Amino acid sequence: MKVVIFCGGYGLRMRSGVDSAPKPMMTIGDRPVLWHVMRYYAHFGHTEFILCLGFGGSAVKEYFLRYEETVSNDFVMTKGGQRIELLDSDISEWKITFVDTGIDTSIGERLRRVRPYLEDDDAFLANYGDVLTDAPMDRIVDHVMTSEITASLLAVPPQASFHVVEFGTDSRVTGLRSAADLNVWINGGYFVIKKDIFDVLHEDEDLVGDAFPRLSAMGKLEAIPHHGFWAPMDTLKERSQLEDLYRSGKKPWALWSHDNRHRGNPPDNHHQVADSPHHDNRIVNKTPESDGPVVVAI
């Protein structure tokens, strides 16, 4: 399947100045987070990418035009560096289409503008260029393609970096709970989308804010709950946390790495792909921890 990646936003919370690189080009280790996202998809055999560019698009193009395989692969050097023999390769099998989709364009409109490159496809994958996970994309795709839904999104628990405050009419606090402990799920991206999406996605609209509610009302949108690793890189703090994981050698998202290949896949209870019925045309899922519907924030 082709993979559409939205990587044209400003990423204001990540920028330290007007000349800062676009957020998808911020690095984790030696490679941009965008590369980590693409490498994840390539692990599952999805190596044809369509990059929806906007702010900082030239930096994305320049990076891949000058790509150095030796940065992240072992190699043999002979003749004083005149000959390089790669022992492995990252992107030699990748096909990347670079499309300028505008600076202030909504994600839905970015998708509409790359539609000509998707005309021959019954379905495609889509994602933000700055979110990492270890979700079992092969099983998710199989599940969606054998169902009657039009699109799916990865549903993940909210980050635990803030607390929900409970208080009465006198403003006295009656409780504090970590957001991660609530029966609430958020949109984690990693969309699987069938071409019918273009029937409900109109000009200048947002994908999640406009088209997805229409699919939800039709019973055509499904949330796939994921209990494993998921992490955004929206802030410098989140980037630092991912960098720490990378430097420690604990890279849950790097399913392609030598260590992960030899460790094997995580247990099934960490990779839940639920058969989640729609009730009253709402996006709801039953999870192992709950007998009833949960709220999914998209």
Secondary structure, 3 states (H helix, E strand, C coil): CEEEEEECCCCHHHCCCCCCCCHHHCEECCEEHHHHHHHHHHHCCCCEEEEEECCCHHHHHHHHHCCCHHHCCCEEEEHHHCEEEECCCCCCCCEEEEEECCCCCCHHHHHHHCHHHCCCCCEEEEEECCEEECCCHHHHHHHHHCCCCCEEEEEECCCCCCEEEEECCCCCEEEEEEHHHCCEEEECCCEEEEHHHHHCCCCCCCHHHHHHHHHHHCCCEEEEECCCCEEECCCHHHHHHHHHHHHHCCCCCCCCCHHHHHHCCCCHHHCCCCCCCCECCECCCCECCECCCCEEEC
